[in-house]
C-alpha cells in the first residue's frame, strides 16, 4: 500500500482511467448490450494508453531524480522507483483482464 501512497497525481489519474473498462466489463456481464460492448473497445484503448503514459511519467520522474543527484546514487532506491513506475501498468493490465473476462462471460450468457 505504500506504493499507492507514494504515487504522484499522474499515476493516480492513470489508475483511475484504467478502472473504467473493468466497470463497463462487469456491467456487460450483468446485462449485455451492444452499446456496452461498443464502449468497451475505446475504453480499453484509453486504459492501455493511460497505463503506458503513467509508467512513462514514472520513468521520467525517476530519471530526473537521478540527473539531479548530488550524492552517489543508491541503486536500491532506483530499483524501488522503477518498481513503483510499473505499478500503473500492472494495475491497468489487471483491470483490462478482468474487464475482458467479464465481456467473455457476458457474450456467453447472451448466446
C-alpha positions in Angstrom: 0.0 0.0 0.0 2.9 2.4 0.5 3.4 2.3 -3.3 0.0 3.9 -3.8 0.7 6.4 -1.0 3.9 7.5 -2.9 2.1 7.7 -6.3 2.0 11.0 -8.0 -1.0 12.7 -9.5 -0.3 11.3 -13.0 -0.1 7.8 -11.6 -3.3 8.2 -9.7 -5.2 9.7 -12.6 -3.8 6.9 -14.9 -5.1 4.3 -12.4 -8.5 6.0 -12.3 -8.8 5.8 -16.1 -7.9 2.1 -16.2 -10.8 1.3 -13.8 -13.4 2.3 -16.4 -13.1 -0.7 -18.7 -13.3 -3.0 -15.8 -16.6 -1.5 -14.6 -18.0 -1.5 -18.1 -17.0 -5.1 -18.5 -18.8 -6.0 -15.2 -21.9 -4.1 -16.4 -21.8 -6.0 -19.7 -21.5 -9.3 -17.8 -24.6 -8.4 -15.7 -26.6 -7.0 -18.6 -25.1 -7.5 -22.1 -25.9 -4.9 -24.7 -24.3 -3.8 -28.0 -23.8 -0.2 -26.6 -21.7 -1.5 -23.6 -19.7 -3.7 -25.9 -19.1 -0.8 -28.3 -18.0 1.3 -25.3 -15.5 -1.3 -24.1 -13.2 -1.1 -27.1 -12.4 2.7 -26.9 -12.2 2.5 -23.1 -9.7 -0.4 -23.5 -7.5 1.7 -25.7 -7.7 4.6 -23.3 -6.7 2.3 -20.5 -3.7 1.0 -22.4 -2.5 4.5 -23.2 -3.1 5.7 -19.6 -1.1 2.8 -18.2 1.7 3.3 -20.7 1.6 7.1 -20.0 1.6 6.6 -16.3 4.6 4.3 -16.5 6.5 6.7 -18.7 5.7 9.5 -16.3 7.2 7.5 -13.5 10.3 6.7 -15.6 10.7 10.4 -16.4 10.5 11.4 -12.8 13.0 8.7 -11.9 15.5 9.8 -14.5 15.1 13.4 -13.4 15.8 12.4 -9.8 18.9 10.5 -10.9 20.1 13.5 -13.0 19.8 15.9 -10.0 21.5 13.6 -7.5 24.4 15.4 -5.8 25.5 12.3 -3.8 26.3 8.8 -5.0 23.2 7.1 -6.4 21.6 4.5 -4.2 20.7 1.8 -6.7 18.3 0.2 -4.3 16.2 3.4 -4.4 16.4 3.3 -8.2 15.1 -0.2 -8.2 12.2 0.8 -5.9 11.4 3.8 -8.1 11.4 1.5 -11.2 9.1 -0.9 -9.5 6.7 1.9 -8.5 6.7 3.1 -12.1 5.5 -0.3 -13.2 2.6 -0.4 -10.7 0.4 1.7 -13.0 0.8 -0.8 -15.9 0.3 -3.8 -13.5 -3.0 -2.3 -12.3 -4.0 -1.2 -15.8 -3.5 -4.6 -17.4 -5.1 -6.4 -14.5 -8.2 -4.2 -14.8 -8.3 -4.8 -18.5 -8.0 -8.6 -18.0 -10.9 -8.6 -15.5 -13.0 -6.3 -17.8 -12.5 -8.5 -20.9 -13.1 -11.7 -18.9 -16.4 -10.2 -17.9 -17.2 -9.4 -21.5 -16.5 -13.0 -22.4 -18.9 -14.1 -19.7 -21.5 -11.7 -21.0 -21.1 -12.9 -24.5 -21.5 -16.5 -23.3 -24.6 -15.5 -21.3 -26.1 -13.7 -24.3 -25.5 -16.5 -26.8 
